[in-house]
Amino acid sequence: MEHRLPIGCAPNVHVSLVLLPEECASLSTRRFRWQRARLAALRLAFGLAFRRRLARLDARRRSAAAGGAAGAPAGPPGWEAAASAAAPAMAPLTGSSPPRRG
């Protein structure tokens, strides 16, 4: 409203004007230092746990593709064939970013 956006003028167009807390941080005079530090620590911890889980799942997938290892869950009969037919060229789940497209 302050910047005179034409909200509600277009027929059959419904837009949600919602701002995320990260987007509104600059609008507040308070700095919330402890909350930001807590969120940064949580982001780091969850990121590490997520990457560890992906690495474990990738190792399990690689061992199953290499002939299976003892202790690896087998899954339902025929799931390897269905998975390989659905995604024949799966990239390994590593910490690197995917290649960029032109």
CYANA upper distance limits for C-alpha pairs under 8 A (distance plus 0.5 A):
  1 MET  CA      5 LEU  CA      6.58
  8 GLY  CA     13 VAL  CA      8.10
  8 GLY  CA     14 HIS  CA      7.92
 19 LEU  CA     23 GLU  CA      6.63
 19 LEU  CA     24 CYS  CA      7.10
 20 LEU  CA     24 CYS  CA      6.95
 21 PRO  CA     25 ALA  CA      6.62
 24 CYS  CA     28 SER  CA      7.65
 25 ALA  CA     31 ARG  CA      8.44
 32 PHE  CA     36 ARG  CA      6.67
 33 ARG  CA     37 ALA  CA      6.66
 34 TRP  CA     38 ARG  CA      6.56
 35 GLN  CA     39 LEU  CA      6.62
 36 ARG  CA     40 ALA  CA      6.61
 37 ALA  CA     41 ALA  CA      6.74
 38 ARG  CA     42 LEU  CA      6.68
 39 LEU  CA     43 ARG  CA      6.48
 40 ALA  CA     44 LEU  CA      6.74
 41 ALA  CA     45 ALA  CA      6.67
 42 LEU  CA     46 PHE  CA      6.46
 43 ARG  CA     47 GLY  CA      6.41
 44 LEU  CA     48 LEU  CA      6.70
 45 ALA  CA     49 ALA  CA      6.75
 46 PHE  CA     50 PHE  CA      6.45
 47 GLY  CA     51 ARG  CA      6.65
 48 LEU  CA     52 ARG  CA      6.57
 49 ALA  CA     53 ARG  CA      6.65
 50 PHE  CA     54 LEU  CA      6.69
 51 ARG  CA     55 ALA  CA      6.59
 51 ARG  CA     95 GLY  CA      7.84
 52 ARG  CA     56 ARG  CA      6.72
 53 ARG  CA     57 LEU  CA      6.66
 54 LEU  CA     58 ASP  CA      6.47
 54 LEU  CA     93 LEU  CA      7.16
 54 LEU  CA     94 THR  CA      8.43
 55 ALA  CA     59 ALA  CA      6.59
 55 ALA  CA     93 LEU  CA      7.28
 55 ALA  CA     94 THR  CA      7.43
 56 ARG  CA     60 ARG  CA      6.73
 57 LEU  CA     61 ARG  CA      6.61
 58 ASP  CA     62 ARG  CA      6.57
 58 ASP  CA     92 PRO  CA      7.29
 58 ASP  CA     93 LEU  CA      6.36
 59 ALA  CA     63 SER  CA      6.61
 60 ARG  CA     64 ALA  CA      6.67
 60 ARG  CA     72 ALA  CA      7.18
 61 ARG  CA     65 ALA  CA      6.66
 62 ARG  CA     66 ALA  CA      6.62
 63 SER  CA     67 GLY  CA      7.01
 63 SER  CA     68 GLY  CA      5.66
 63 SER  CA     69 ALA  CA      6.30
 63 SER  CA     72 ALA  CA      8.46
 64 ALA  CA     68 GLY  CA      4.44
 64 ALA  CA     69 ALA  CA      7.01
 64 ALA  CA     72 ALA  CA      7.86
 68 GLY  CA     72 ALA  CA      7.38
 75 GLY  CA     79 TRP  CA      7.13
 78 GLY  CA     82 ALA  CA      6.99
 79 TRP  CA     83 ALA  CA      6.47
 80 GLU  CA     84 SER  CA      6.55
 81 ALA  CA     85 ALA  CA      6.57
 82 ALA  CA     86 ALA  CA      6.60
 83 ALA  CA     87 ALA  CA      6.65
 83 ALA  CA     88 PRO  CA      8.29
 84 SER  CA     88 PRO  CA      5.40
